[in-house]
């Protein structure tokens, strides 16, 4: 599952990445990231044989909460 988060500034985007780093370390869950100056694509892959479980969805919800300052959220595959 993938989402793109757009931010108004580099600083806002950077704050999100810093918060996401802390969350990833706490949960031992490391999504794939691609980003540019003001957006981040977060791709979460299942830990269970390509079948998403509650753990995956719980982490995705936490990412959504961190992204509260995003000005645009685009959901993808």
Buried (B, 14 or more C-beta within 10 A) or exposed (E): BBBBBBBEEEEBBBBBBEBBEEBBEEEEBEBEEEBEEBBBBBBBEEEEEEEBEEEBEEBBEBBBEBBEBBEEEEEEE
